[in-house]
Amino acid sequence: MNAEAVTVSTPRPVRRSVLVQRWADLAFLHWPVDPAVVAPLLPAGTVPDTLDGVTYVGLIGFRMEGVGFLSGPGVPYLGTFAETNVRLYSVDARGRRAVVFRSLEAERLLPVLTARASLRLPYMWARMRITRSGDVLTYSSRRRWPGPRTATSHMAIRVGGPIVEPTPLECFLTARWGLHTTAWGRTRHLANEHPPWPLHRAELLSLSDTLIGAAGLPQPSDPPVSVLYSPGVAVAFGRTHALAPT
C-alpha cells in the first residue's frame, strides 16, 4: 500500500467535529516490533505502517481533558480522566496512516462503556493516577474491568528540553491523523485534527508494565528506543468512514 507522507499537520482537515477533547501531559514510549507479529492484530484492509522496514508498539500515558460532543463544552467530571493506551501503526488502501489501539485504560467507567459500545474500541476500566513533581511525571494504572486484573503499568519520566526539529522517527510515531478500528462488521477510519505536537525530550526513570503483553504483543525486555513528552494539544474528531471491502 502506498502510504501518504508523514506531515506535522493533518492532510485531511476535520470539516465538522463530532467529538472534541484535549490530550495533556503525554508520555510516549515506543519499541520496535516485527511487522509480521503485528499484522494479524490489525483490522481487515490495513497493514502495518513501517519506517525503514520496522513498525512500533507504543505505550502512551496522558490526561484526557474536556471531552465534549460536536463543538460543545466538555462534559463535567466524566470528560476528564487519566488514560494509558497500547497502540500500533497502520495504513489502509487509500494510504491513510493511522493508529490501532490494542487497549485503552481509563479511570471513568461511563466513557469506557460508551466507547466500547459505539466504536468497539477496547477501552478498559482501571484505577489510575498521574502525578507531577517539578519535571518528573508518574503514570500508574491497574485494570479493574474487563480482565485480566493483573494488567498494570507504572512509569515515570523526567521532562527535558523542547524539540525544535523532530527526527523522522519522532514524526512517524506522533504525527497520526486518524485511527482504524473494527466496528459493526466493517473496518472504519476515524480522522482527527490538532495543532502540530509541541514535543520534548524525556528520560525514562522507571517502568513496570504488563499492558503490552496483555494486549497480545510480546512484552518488551529492552528499554524503549524513543521516549518523548508533550504538554498536549486540543483535538477534534470527525465522522467515521467504512473502508471499501477487500
Secondary structure, DSSP 4 states (H G I P E B T S, - for coil): --PPPP-SS-SS--SS-SEEEEEEEEEEEEEEE-HHHHGGGSPTTEEE--BTTBEEEEEEEEEEEEEEETT-PPPTTTT-EEEEEEEEEEEETT--EEEEEEEEEES-HHHHHHHHHHS---EEEEEEEEEEETTEEEEEEEEEESS-TT-EEEEEEEEEEEPSS--HHHHHHH---EEEEEETTEEEEEEEE-PPP--EEEEEEEEEE-HHHHTTSPPP-SPPSEEEEEEEEEEEEEEEEEPPP-
